[in-house]
């Protein structure tokens, strides 16, 4: 499974969540919490999920939207600064074919009213199989799901 013809691109997304940096970081990294916001709104069928959050640990999520294509997310954590930063790399696959390989930095910075979450991704995309626009849209959706999860947890507390 190699990327024959590739494009190289990146993006950055920011969201402010209504929680202190440590609380936001825990909601982002706790396996039970992440299973709620990462796996979405119930339209996805989950086949596999694991999260070993430590330097050298891995995360796997394999799912399909409405019975369609099966997407695999296979990550490795490289650096973790508790409550502040996560550095990871991941491969994204569709039906067993690699779409991209990415390097990601997620930062948690204090902000008025909570935490500014800064998600930066640089990727090598398989040409004609994935685009930076589609990945940015997907990651923005995930960060929106995360912000909604944090807000709901704070309201329930």
C-alpha positions, -999 to +999 in steps of 0.1 A: +000+000+000+021+029-012+011+065-021+020+066-058+013+102-068+010+126-038+003+162-029+017+178+002-004+204+022-015+214+056-039+235+076-047+248+111-080+250+129-088+267+162-117+263+185-124+277+220-140+253+244-156+262+277-132+244+300-099+250+317-069+236+297-064+205+319-101+197+317-102+201+279-070+180+276-086+152+296-118+153+275-096+151+244-075+122+256-097+101+279-107+069+260-143+069+272-148+106+264-131+104+230-153+074+221-183+097+225-171+128+205-147+112+180-172+086+168-198+112+161-235+115+158-246+079+155-244+078+117-211+059+119-208+021+124-178+014+146-158-018+138-127-011+160-116+014+185-086+015+208-066+042+225-033+038+244-025+074+252+012+076+261+043+084+241+048+055+217+011+045+223-014+041+195-049+049+186-071+030+161-106+038+148-122+019+120-157+028+110-181+033+081-207+061+074-242+048+067-229+014+056-206+029+030-168+030+027-148+018+057-124+044+070-094+035+092-075+059+114-041+045+127-022+069+150+010+069+170+017+094+198+052+109+197+051+137+224+027+145+252+030+176+274+002+170+299-025+196+296-007+215+269+003+196+238+000+164+218+022+155+188+011+125+168+013+110+133-015+090+116-024+071+085-059+074+071-072+046+050-104+040+030-113+003+023-077-007+031-061+018+008-040+046+023-054+081+017-027+100+036+000+102+062-001+131+086+018+149+113-004+166+139+002+190+168-028+197+191-022+226+216-043+236+246-038+273+255-056+293+282-082+317+267-109+340+281-138+317+290-119+284+286-092+269+263-081+277+228-075+243+211-052+247+181-051+218+157-023+219+131-019+191+105+006+186+077+000+157+053+010+138+023-023+130+004-027+103-022-035+123-053-071+118-066-080+099-034-080+127-008-077+165-005-066+190+021-101+206+018-119+173+026-095+166+055-098+202+069-136+198+068-135+165+086-112+178+113-133+209+118-163+187+122-144+166+148-134+198+167-169+210+167-180+176+181-154+180+208-165+215+217-201+204+219-191+174+241-171+197+265-200+222+267-226+195+274-204+180+302-200+214+318-237+221+317-244+186+332-219+192+361 
